[in-house]
């Protein structure tokens, strides 16, 4: 088979100040390297757009290096091996890896994980069976020390991480699961399909008031995907010895000034709250247990998931910007090929 010599890849061409615009990106033709010893060449079929990528567009020191300007961007992807110089990998194998935002990726085979389309659609390895799923699993069970009987509130509840947090809490015996999301359709999905006990649209009125009505006896665990008014409301609603997982604060990702902190943080003292930041990469040891349990819940139908699919590599930036604005239900993924 003749290998491709070029393929398209997205570059960041300017660092956004506030909300990114399509002008900050360019889709460019790049040379495709034939695999060297120990490497595979992968044709990407799916790529992920994730909130953390917004942080990588800023030139600041963080837990992950910034995207370089005028270089291919990267991120989670699933593809098919088209050429292999590595033992154990053959053309036709499906793999997940970290070189998304491009049509073809040449990488060390040890950085690729084989995935099976028999268990779930390949795109699921970017969401329910991938990094967002592990974030939900580890953030709830490990970081927040969830236990049966806890009342759990999760924000961003119709998104990839949030929808899984709420359902795992339900499956594991939460006394009450409450979610917030940004539209009436999403709120309906939470209670009617995902089995949340209560849900509200945060755009309908103050979060603190809506949370009080949804959780009259307070909450024991808060899983924060949003920050801002959600975090403040949750601190108000947490019971004594409550725990919060600080997973994301998407409400502030495009702010040009730092958002003010929660005004009621002093409540954490009297209520002896535990507020813990998390990064999913610290929880890789849970991966086998996470996959085993999640696969079981998917097979039994206890765990449901949605994906919002954008078609074609051309649509990737639009999909990323749409995800930041809430256009996704469940995981936002981009289909690059069949
Ligand atoms: P997602 O929830 O699938 O998509 C992002 C969602 O955020 C949108 O659909 C939108 O839904 C919501 N949103 C946007 N602006 C908002 C605002 N101002 N207020 C409230 N909601 C807003 O994304 P995800 O991949 O599952 O990630 C969810 C959170 O987890 C993010 O904060 C992300 O950074 C974080 N995360 C952290 C880790 C970690 O290791 N710490 C790992 C993965 C993800 P609505 O329509 O409901 O507004």
Boltz pocket constraint, residues with backbone or C-beta under 6 A from the ligand:
constraints:
  - pocket:
      binder: B
      contacts: [[A, 49], [A, 50], [A, 51], [A, 52], [A, 131], [A, 132], [A, 135], [A, 156], [A, 157], [A, 158], [A, 159], [A, 160], [A, 161], [A, 162], [A, 180], [A, 181], [A, 182], [A, 183], [A, 186], [A, 202], [A, 224], [A, 225], [A, 226], [A, 246], [A, 247], [A, 248], [A, 249], [A, 250], [A, 251], [A, 252], [A, 278], [A, 279], [A, 280], [A, 281], [A, 322], [A, 323], [A, 324], [A, 325], [A, 326], [A, 327], [A, 328], [A, 329], [A, 330], [A, 331], [A, 332]]
      max_distance: 6.0
